[in-house]
Amino acid sequence: MIQKKLFFLALTALFALTACSGGGKSDEVEITLPASLFMGDVDAAVENAKSRGVTDVTVNDDNTVTFVLSAEEHEKLMKDLKDEVVKSAEEMLTSGDYMSVKDITFNDDFSEFTMMVDRAAYEDSLEGFGALALAISGAIYQAFDGVPADEVSVTVNIQDFDTGEVFDSFEYPNESE
């Protein structure tokens, strides 16, 4: 749920900002997003962008999609995305839906998250989906920040709150995805 919320916020912001673009070529940012971010429907995403007035959108041969927007608009977009990732992490801590999660830390580019949890409660729950949601949100942030698709990488560490031991860790995306 968190990753879909973040994805749709990012696309909405991108389309809204790009529709208002008026900057010159020297201050433009080109963002190429992998087809996987469009949940299998690249054509619908492009049509959605065009219906909102986006004119500089290109579907590439590998099904990636390239958008061009001003540097100022890109900066606003990245701030909104960062705020949303932080808000999503805070909601995991305060919503009551993730009872085992005691704290969440992350680095500035969202390439690494650490979830501090009550280990016993975590292992007896489905709260690992929250860790996956964090990873996906970090990957989306990196993609919009211009990290090439084959270099997007997010590590999530699951740490026992009481002992400090990292008892689980995964990288997203990984080879099996």
Residue frames as a rotation matrix with the C-alpha (Angstrom) as fourth column:
MET 1
0.572 0.820 0.000 0.00
0.820 -0.572 0.000 0.00
0.000 0.000 -1.000 0.00
ILE 2
0.446 -0.474 -0.759 2.79
0.171 -0.788 0.592 2.43
-0.879 -0.394 -0.270 0.92
GLN 3
-0.609 -0.771 0.186 4.69
0.325 -0.029 0.945 1.83
-0.723 0.637 0.268 -2.32
LYS 4
-0.211 0.600 0.772 1.59
0.962 -0.012 0.272 2.36
0.173 0.800 -0.575 -4.49
LYS 5
0.754 0.476 -0.452 0.81
0.590 -0.794 0.147 5.56
-0.289 -0.378 -0.880 -2.59
LEU 6
0.086 -0.826 -0.557 4.36
0.051 -0.555 0.830 6.83
-0.995 -0.100 -0.006 -3.13
PHE 7
-0.650 -0.326 0.686 4.40
0.635 0.263 0.726 5.75
-0.417 0.908 0.035 -6.80
PHE 8
0.147 0.801 0.580 1.16
0.960 -0.257 0.111 7.54
0.238 0.540 -0.807 -7.60
LEU 9
0.722 -0.007 -0.692 2.23
0.325 -0.879 0.348 10.64
-0.611 -0.477 -0.632 -5.68
ALA 10
-0.300 -0.941 -0.158 5.47
0.179 -0.218 0.959 10.70
-0.937 0.259 0.234 -7.68
LEU 11
-0.585 0.111 0.803 3.73
0.808 0.162 0.566 10.30
-0.067 0.981 -0.184 -11.03
THR 12
0.546 0.837 0.045 1.10
0.837 -0.547 0.017 12.89
0.039 0.028 -0.999 -10.17
ALA 13
0.516 -0.438 -0.736 3.78
0.143 -0.803 0.578 15.34
-0.845 -0.404 -0.351 -9.09
LEU 14
-0.565 -0.779 0.272 5.86
0.368 0.057 0.928 14.61
-0.739 0.624 0.255 -12.17
PHE 15
-0.289 0.526 0.800 2.94
0.946 0.028 0.323 15.08
0.148 0.850 -0.506 -14.53
ALA 16
0.749 0.594 -0.293 1.75
0.644 -0.757 0.111 18.25
-0.156 -0.271 -0.950 -12.79
LEU 17
0.276 -0.730 -0.626 5.21
0.078 -0.632 0.771 19.78
-0.958 -0.262 -0.117 -12.71
THR 18
-0.651 -0.560 0.513 6.10
0.512 0.175 0.841 18.81
-0.561 0.810 0.173 -16.25
ALA 19
0.140 0.796 0.589 2.83
0.988 -0.152 -0.029 20.24
0.066 0.586 -0.808 -17.54
CYS 20
0.910 0.186 -0.370 3.92
0.267 -0.947 0.181 23.61
-0.317 -0.264 -0.911 -16.18
SER 21
0.073 -0.996 0.052 7.47
0.729 0.089 0.679 23.36
-0.681 -0.012 0.732 -17.54
GLY 22
0.966 0.209 0.153 8.75
0.256 -0.683 -0.684 26.43
-0.038 0.700 -0.713 -19.29
GLY 23
0.464 -0.860 -0.213 12.49
-0.181 -0.327 0.927 26.38
-0.867 -0.392 -0.308 -18.60
GLY 24
0.484 -0.413 -0.772 15.17
-0.874 -0.174 -0.455 26.50
0.054 0.894 -0.445 -21.24
LYS 25
0.742 -0.199 -0.640 17.17
-0.086 0.918 -0.386 23.48
0.664 0.342 0.665 -22.34
SER 26
-0.232 -0.968 0.095 20.14
-0.245 -0.036 -0.969 24.36
0.941 -0.248 -0.229 -20.11
ASP 27
-0.656 0.000 0.755 18.19
-0.753 -0.068 -0.654 23.89
0.051 -0.998 0.045 -16.89
GLU 28
0.430 0.848 -0.309 16.28
-0.826 0.508 0.244 20.74
0.364 0.151 0.919 -17.80
VAL 29
-0.494 -0.457 0.739 16.50
-0.710 0.703 -0.041 17.39
-0.501 -0.546 -0.672 -16.10
GLU 30
-0.041 0.419 -0.907 15.90
-0.776 0.558 0.293 14.20
0.629 0.716 0.303 -18.02
ILE 31
-0.309 0.042 0.950 14.45
-0.765 0.583 -0.274 11.30
-0.565 -0.812 -0.148 -16.01
THR 32
-0.252 0.217 -0.943 14.29
-0.683 0.651 0.332 7.83
0.686 0.727 -0.016 -17.50
LEU 33
-0.112 0.352 0.929 12.12
-0.906 0.348 -0.241 5.43
-0.409 -0.869 0.280 -15.54
PRO 34
-0.966 -0.256 0.023 12.09
-0.231 0.906 0.355 1.65
-0.111 0.338 -0.935 -15.92
ALA 35
-0.429 0.837 -0.339 8.98
-0.401 0.159 0.902 0.01
0.809 0.523 0.268 -17.31
SER 36
-0.471 0.215 -0.855 8.56
0.644 0.746 -0.167 -1.88
0.602 -0.630 -0.491 -14.03
LEU 37
-0.929 0.123 -0.350 7.53
0.189 -0.655 -0.731 1.37
-0.319 -0.745 0.585 -12.31
PHE 38
-0.614 0.727 -0.306 4.51
-0.784 -0.519 0.339 1.56
0.087 0.449 0.889 -14.59
MET 39
-0.362 0.462 0.809 3.14
-0.436 0.683 -0.585 -1.75
-0.824 -0.565 -0.045 -13.31
GLY 40
-0.510 0.025 0.860 3.11
0.509 0.815 0.278 -3.26
-0.693 0.579 -0.428 -16.77
ASP 41
0.424 0.762 0.489 1.17
0.873 -0.201 -0.444 -0.50
-0.240 0.615 -0.751 -18.54
VAL 42
-0.581 -0.758 -0.296 3.65
0.599 -0.645 0.475 1.93
-0.551 0.098 0.829 -20.07
ASP 43
-0.669 0.343 0.660 1.18
0.541 -0.385 0.748 3.09
0.510 0.857 0.072 -22.73
ALA 44
0.439 0.883 -0.167 -1.44
0.746 -0.254 0.615 4.06
0.501 -0.394 -0.771 -20.15
ALA 45
0.227 -0.439 -0.869 1.16
0.760 -0.478 0.440 6.01
-0.609 -0.760 0.225 -18.14
VAL 46
-0.823 -0.542 0.169 2.26
0.509 -0.574 0.641 7.89
-0.251 0.613 0.749 -21.26
GLU 47
-0.306 0.798 0.519 -1.35
0.584 -0.272 0.764 8.64
0.752 0.537 -0.383 -22.25
ASN 48
0.543 0.466 -0.699 -2.02
0.839 -0.271 0.472 9.83
0.030 -0.843 -0.538 -18.71
ALA 49
-0.270 -0.742 -0.614 0.98
0.644 -0.613 0.458 12.16
-0.716 -0.272 0.643 -18.90
LYS 50
-0.880 -0.066 0.470 -0.07
0.443 -0.466 0.766 13.50
0.169 0.882 0.440 -22.30
SER 51
0.075 0.989 0.130 -3.64
0.745 -0.143 0.652 14.06
0.663 0.048 -0.747 -21.11
ARG 52
0.578 0.048 -0.815 -2.18
0.720 -0.500 0.481 16.28
-0.384 -0.865 -0.323 -18.38
GLY 53
0.983 -0.094 -0.158 -0.30
-0.155 -0.883 -0.443 18.35
-0.098 0.460 -0.882 -20.94
VAL 54
0.188 -0.964 0.190 3.10
-0.152 0.162 0.975 16.66
-0.970 -0.212 -0.116 -20.84
THR 55
0.882 0.132 -0.452 4.64
-0.447 -0.067 -0.892 17.01
-0.148 0.989 0.000 -24.27
ASP 56
0.079 -0.943 -0.324 8.21
-0.863 0.098 -0.496 15.84
0.500 0.318 -0.806 -23.72
VAL 57
0.184 0.023 0.983 7.74
-0.634 0.767 0.101 12.16
-0.751 -0.641 0.155 -22.94
THR 58
0.019 -0.297 -0.955 9.38
-0.931 0.342 -0.125 9.37
0.364 0.891 -0.270 -24.91
VAL 59
0.785 0.140 0.604 8.92
-0.342 0.910 0.234 5.60
-0.517 -0.390 0.762 -24.76
ASN 60
-0.096 -0.937 -0.337 12.32
-0.951 -0.014 0.310 4.11
-0.295 0.350 -0.889 -25.48
ASP 61
-0.046 0.027 -0.999 13.04
-0.705 0.707 0.052 0.83
0.708 0.706 -0.013 -27.30
ASP 62
-0.779 -0.320 -0.540 13.57
0.113 0.774 -0.623 -0.97
0.617 -0.546 -0.566 -23.97
ASN 63
0.147 0.975 -0.168 10.17
0.591 0.050 0.805 0.27
0.793 -0.218 -0.568 -22.69
THR 64
-0.460 -0.257 -0.850 11.76
0.815 -0.502 -0.289 2.77
-0.352 -0.826 0.441 -20.32
VAL 65
0.545 0.673 0.501 10.05
0.779 -0.627 -0.006 6.14
0.310 0.394 -0.866 -20.37
THR 66
-0.583 -0.795 -0.168 11.94
0.812 -0.565 -0.145 9.44
0.020 -0.221 0.975 -20.49
PHE 67
0.696 0.717 -0.029 10.45
0.714 -0.688 0.128 12.68
0.072 -0.110 -0.991 -19.16
VAL 68
-0.488 -0.803 0.341 12.09
0.708 -0.593 -0.383 16.09
0.510 0.054 0.858 -19.36
LEU 69
0.726 0.678 -0.114 11.42
0.619 -0.572 0.538 18.78
0.299 -0.462 -0.835 -16.76
SER 70
0.450 -0.568 0.689 13.14
-0.305 -0.823 -0.480 21.87
0.839 0.006 -0.544 -15.45
ALA 71
-0.508 -0.730 -0.457 15.77
0.286 0.357 -0.889 21.56
0.813 -0.582 0.028 -12.73
GLU 72
-0.761 0.288 0.581 13.55
-0.618 -0.593 -0.516 23.63
0.196 -0.752 0.629 -10.44
GLU 73
0.320 0.939 -0.124 10.59
-0.879 0.343 0.332 21.31
0.354 0.003 0.935 -10.99
HIS 74
0.221 -0.331 -0.918 12.80
0.076 0.944 -0.322 18.26
0.972 0.002 0.233 -10.45
GLU 75
-0.823 -0.553 0.125 14.01
-0.038 -0.167 -0.985 19.71
0.566 -0.816 0.116 -7.16
LYS 76
-0.338 0.800 0.495 10.39
-0.940 -0.316 -0.131 20.23
0.051 -0.509 0.859 -6.03
LEU 77
0.505 0.515 -0.692 9.53
-0.555 0.808 0.197 16.69
0.661 0.284 0.694 -7.10
MET 78
-0.201 -0.683 -0.702 12.44
0.219 0.667 -0.712 15.22
0.955 -0.297 0.015 -5.16
LYS 79
-0.861 -0.044 0.506 11.49
-0.440 -0.433 -0.787 17.19
0.254 -0.900 0.353 -2.04
ASP 80
0.105 0.985 0.135 7.91
-0.985 0.084 0.153 15.91
0.139 -0.148 0.979 -2.28
LEU 81
0.443 0.000 -0.897 9.12
-0.201 0.975 -0.100 12.34
0.874 0.224 0.432 -2.75
LYS 82
-0.636 -0.743 -0.210 11.52
0.102 0.188 -0.977 12.61
0.765 -0.643 -0.044 0.20
ASP 83
-0.621 0.478 0.622 8.77
-0.780 -0.456 -0.428 14.02
0.079 -0.751 0.656 2.39
GLU 84
0.423 0.860 -0.286 6.49
-0.832 0.494 0.255 11.15
0.360 0.130 0.924 1.39
VAL 85
0.077 -0.465 -0.882 9.07
0.095 0.884 -0.458 8.45
0.992 -0.049 0.112 2.17
VAL 86
-0.890 -0.414 0.190 9.71
-0.107 -0.215 -0.971 10.02
0.442 -0.885 0.147 5.59
LYS 87
-0.298 0.875 0.383 5.97
-0.954 -0.290 -0.079 10.32
0.042 -0.389 0.920 6.22
SER 88
0.455 0.457 -0.764 5.42
-0.505 0.839 0.201 6.67
0.733 0.295 0.612 5.24
ALA 89
-0.400 -0.673 -0.623 8.12
0.258 0.569 -0.781 5.53
0.880 -0.473 -0.054 7.67
GLU 90
-0.890 0.110 0.443 6.56
-0.434 -0.503 -0.748 7.65
0.140 -0.857 0.495 10.42
GLU 91
0.098 0.994 -0.057 3.14
-0.956 0.110 0.271 6.16
0.275 0.027 0.961 9.67
MET 92
0.136 -0.125 -0.983 4.59
-0.038 0.991 -0.131 2.67
0.990 0.055 0.130 10.06
LEU 93
-0.804 -0.543 -0.244 5.70
0.244 0.073 -0.967 3.67
0.542 -0.837 0.074 13.55
THR 94
-0.908 0.395 0.138 2.49
-0.366 -0.591 -0.719 5.39
-0.202 -0.704 0.681 14.63
SER 95
-0.377 0.833 -0.406 -0.40
-0.744 -0.011 0.668 3.70
0.552 0.554 0.624 12.80
GLY 96
-0.063 0.333 0.941 -0.60
-0.819 0.522 -0.239 0.64
-0.571 -0.785 0.240 15.03
ASP 97
0.828 0.382 -0.410 -0.47
-0.559 0.613 -0.558 -1.61
0.038 0.692 0.721 11.96
TYR 98
0.296 -0.825 -0.481 3.16
-0.021 0.497 -0.867 -2.61
0.955 0.267 0.130 12.57
MET 99
0.940 0.264 0.216 3.20
-0.207 -0.064 0.976 -3.56
0.272 -0.962 -0.005 16.24
SER 100
0.671 -0.724 -0.158 6.74
0.718 0.581 0.383 -5.00
-0.186 -0.371 0.910 16.24
VAL 101
0.092 -0.671 0.736 8.40
0.707 -0.476 -0.522 -1.95
0.701 0.569 0.431 14.66
LYS 102
0.424 -0.043 -0.905 10.07
0.835 -0.369 0.409 0.27
-0.352 -0.928 -0.121 17.27
ASP 103
0.273 -0.377 -0.885 12.12
-0.226 -0.920 0.322 2.60
-0.935 0.112 -0.336 15.05
ILE 104
0.662 -0.130 0.738 13.14
0.730 0.338 -0.594 3.11
-0.172 0.932 0.319 11.42
THR 105
0.206 -0.645 -0.736 16.30
-0.151 -0.764 0.627 4.83
-0.967 -0.018 -0.255 10.24
PHE 106
0.687 0.000 0.727 17.48
0.695 0.294 -0.656 5.56
-0.213 0.956 0.202 6.71
ASN 107
-0.442 -0.866 -0.234 20.20
0.657 -0.491 0.572 7.40
-0.610 0.099 0.786 4.82
ASP 108
-0.362 0.263 -0.895 19.69
-0.255 -0.951 -0.176 10.53
-0.897 0.164 0.411 2.71
ASP 109
-0.590 0.108 -0.800 19.26
-0.807 -0.062 0.587 8.78
0.014 0.992 0.124 -0.65
PHE 110
0.345 0.816 0.463 17.05
-0.844 0.486 -0.227 5.98
-0.411 -0.312 0.857 0.76
SER 111
0.128 -0.380 -0.916 19.48
-0.654 0.662 -0.366 3.29
0.745 0.646 -0.164 -0.36
GLU 112
-0.652 -0.313 -0.691 19.55
0.260 0.763 -0.591 1.81
0.712 -0.565 -0.416 3.15
PHE 113
0.236 0.759 0.606 16.85
-0.664 -0.329 0.671 1.37
0.710 -0.561 0.426 5.78
THR 114
-0.852 -0.340 -0.398 17.07
0.055 0.697 -0.714 -0.22
0.521 -0.631 -0.575 9.21
MET 115
0.269 0.945 0.186 13.91
-0.426 -0.057 0.903 -1.39
0.864 -0.322 0.387 10.93
MET 116
-0.867 -0.458 0.196 14.39
-0.356 0.296 -0.886 -1.90
0.348 -0.838 -0.420 14.66
VAL 117
0.076 0.952 -0.296 11.83
-0.551 0.288 0.783 -4.43
0.831 0.104 0.547 15.82
ASP 118
0.047 0.082 0.996 10.70
-0.852 0.523 -0.003 -6.62
-0.521 -0.848 0.094 18.65
ARG 119
-0.705 -0.509 -0.494 12.17
-0.708 0.544 0.450 -9.76
0.039 0.667 -0.744 17.09
ALA 120
-0.861 0.400 0.314 9.71
0.263 0.879 -0.397 -12.30
-0.435 -0.260 -0.862 18.46
ALA 121
0.087 0.947 -0.309 6.70
0.071 -0.315 -0.946 -10.21
-0.994 0.060 -0.095 17.44
TYR 122
-0.018 -0.179 -0.984 8.21
-0.889 -0.447 0.098 -9.50
-0.457 0.877 -0.152 14.01
GLU 123
-0.874 -0.432 -0.221 8.97
-0.485 0.772 0.411 -13.14
-0.008 0.467 -0.884 13.26
ASP 124
-0.695 0.688 0.208 5.41
0.536 0.688 -0.489 -14.14
-0.480 -0.228 -0.847 14.17
SER 125
0.181 0.764 -0.619 3.82
0.025 -0.633 -0.774 -11.55
-0.983 0.125 -0.134 11.88
LEU 126
0.384 -0.004 0.923 3.51
0.913 0.153 -0.379 -10.46
-0.140 0.988 0.063 8.28
GLU 127
0.801 -0.037 -0.598 5.25
0.096 -0.977 0.189 -7.18
-0.591 -0.209 -0.779 9.03
GLY 128
-0.295 -0.903 0.313 8.02
0.486 0.140 0.862 -8.07
-0.822 0.407 0.398 6.58
PHE 129
0.192 0.441 0.877 5.76
0.975 -0.188 -0.119 -6.53
0.112 0.878 -0.466 3.95
GLY 130
0.943 0.091 -0.320 6.48
0.178 -0.951 0.254 -3.18
-0.282 -0.296 -0.913 5.62
ALA 131
0.055 -0.995 -0.083 10.19
0.043 -0.081 0.996 -3.75
-0.998 -0.058 0.038 5.03
LEU 132
-0.349 -0.114 0.930 9.47
0.877 0.312 0.367 -4.48
-0.332 0.943 -0.009 1.37
ALA 133
0.694 0.662 0.284 7.38
0.716 -0.677 -0.172 -1.30
0.079 0.323 -0.943 1.12
LEU 134
0.647 -0.553 -0.525 10.33
-0.092 -0.740 0.666 0.71
-0.757 -0.383 -0.529 2.45
ALA 135
-0.343 -0.833 0.434 12.61
0.352 0.315 0.882 -0.91
-0.871 0.455 0.185 -0.12
ILE 136
-0.022 0.420 0.907 10.26
1.000 0.027 0.012 -0.15
-0.020 0.907 -0.420 -2.98
SER 137
0.914 0.371 -0.166 9.85
0.379 -0.925 0.017 3.46
-0.147 -0.079 -0.986 -1.86
GLY 138
0.260 -0.907 -0.331 13.64
-0.093 -0.365 0.927 3.83
-0.961 -0.210 -0.179 -1.78
ALA 139
-0.456 -0.396 0.797 13.91
0.679 0.424 0.599 2.38
-0.575 0.815 0.076 -5.27
ILE 140
0.457 0.697 0.553 11.25
0.885 -0.416 -0.207 4.76
0.086 0.584 -0.807 -6.58
TYR 141
0.830 -0.206 -0.519 13.07
0.038 -0.906 0.422 7.71
-0.557 -0.370 -0.744 -5.01
GLN 142
-0.181 -0.981 0.075 16.35
0.090 0.059 0.994 6.66
-0.979 0.186 0.077 -6.62
ALA 143
-0.208 0.160 0.965 14.70
0.941 0.302 0.152 6.18
-0.267 0.940 -0.213 -10.03
PHE 144
0.775 0.563 0.285 13.25
0.617 -0.773 -0.150 9.70
0.136 0.292 -0.947 -9.95
ASP 145
0.682 -0.610 -0.403 16.62
-0.151 -0.657 0.738 11.00
-0.715 -0.443 -0.541 -8.75
GLY 146
0.645 -0.360 -0.674 18.20
-0.761 -0.224 -0.608 9.76
0.068 0.906 -0.419 -11.98
VAL 147
-0.258 -0.707 0.659 19.92
-0.630 0.640 0.440 6.59
-0.732 -0.302 -0.611 -10.76
PRO 148
-0.434 0.077 -0.897 20.14
-0.820 0.377 0.429 4.23
0.372 0.923 -0.101 -13.77
ALA 149
0.562 0.827 0.006 17.72
-0.764 0.516 0.387 1.31
0.317 -0.222 0.922 -13.47
ASP 150
0.579 -0.374 -0.725 20.51
0.202 0.927 -0.316 -1.26
0.790 0.037 0.612 -13.29
GLU 151
-0.570 -0.820 0.054 22.13
0.192 -0.198 -0.961 0.66
0.799 -0.538 0.270 -10.41
VAL 152
0.108 0.682 0.724 19.05
-0.766 -0.406 0.498 1.17
0.633 -0.608 0.478 -8.22
SER 153
-0.237 -0.242 -0.941 19.67
0.350 0.882 -0.315 -0.71
0.906 -0.404 -0.124 -5.00
VAL 154
0.164 0.344 0.925 18.11
-0.786 -0.521 0.333 -0.59
0.596 -0.781 0.185 -1.55
THR 155
-0.588 -0.361 -0.724 19.28
0.191 0.808 -0.558 -2.58
0.786 -0.466 -0.406 1.46
VAL 156
0.362 0.705 0.609 16.87
-0.636 -0.291 0.715 -3.19
0.681 -0.646 0.343 4.32
ASN 157
-0.720 -0.592 -0.363 18.26
-0.050 0.565 -0.824 -4.41
0.693 -0.575 -0.436 7.63
ILE 158
0.540 0.842 0.014 16.00
-0.171 0.093 0.981 -5.88
0.824 -0.532 0.194 10.27
GLN 159
-0.555 -0.824 0.116 17.54
-0.152 -0.037 -0.988 -5.27
0.818 -0.566 -0.105 13.69
ASP 160
0.104 0.508 -0.855 16.51
0.826 0.434 0.359 -6.63
0.554 -0.744 -0.375 17.08
PHE 161
0.486 0.184 0.854 15.57
-0.095 -0.960 0.261 -3.54
0.869 -0.209 -0.449 19.10
ASP 162
0.981 -0.026 0.194 16.76
-0.192 0.065 0.979 -5.03
-0.038 -0.998 0.058 22.40
THR 163
0.565 -0.794 0.225 20.07
0.501 0.547 0.671 -6.58
-0.655 -0.267 0.707 21.33
GLY 164
0.315 -0.423 -0.850 21.05
-0.604 -0.780 0.164 -4.47
-0.732 0.462 -0.501 18.32
GLU 165
-0.550 -0.515 0.657 21.64
0.093 0.745 0.661 -7.64
-0.830 0.425 -0.362 16.29
VAL 166
-0.137 0.453 -0.881 20.80
-0.970 -0.243 0.026 -7.46
-0.202 0.858 0.472 12.59
PHE 167
-0.371 0.054 0.927 19.05
-0.214 0.966 -0.142 -10.80
-0.904 -0.251 -0.347 12.16
ASP 168
0.248 0.405 0.880 17.76
0.807 0.416 -0.419 -10.34
-0.536 0.814 -0.224 8.63
SER 169
-0.200 -0.328 -0.923 18.76
-0.295 -0.879 0.376 -8.24
-0.934 0.347 0.079 5.64
PHE 170
0.173 0.207 0.963 17.79
0.811 0.524 -0.258 -8.09
-0.558 0.826 -0.078 1.99
GLU 171
-0.751 -0.419 -0.511 18.56
-0.008 -0.768 0.641 -6.06
-0.661 0.485 0.573 -1.10
TYR 172
0.314 0.877 0.362 15.89
0.610 0.105 -0.785 -4.75
-0.727 0.468 -0.503 -3.45
PRO 173
0.757 0.594 -0.273 15.70
-0.651 0.722 -0.236 -5.44
0.057 0.356 0.933 -6.26
ASN 174
-0.048 -0.784 0.620 17.57
-0.551 0.538 0.638 -8.69
-0.833 -0.311 -0.457 -6.10
GLU 175
-0.813 -0.444 -0.376 18.58
-0.545 0.354 0.760 -11.22
-0.204 0.823 -0.530 -8.74
SER 176
-0.836 0.491 0.245 15.46
0.491 0.869 -0.064 -13.38
-0.244 0.067 -0.967 -8.26
GLU 177
-0.053 0.879 -0.474 12.98
0.238 -0.450 -0.861 -10.54
-0.970 -0.158 -0.185 -8.92
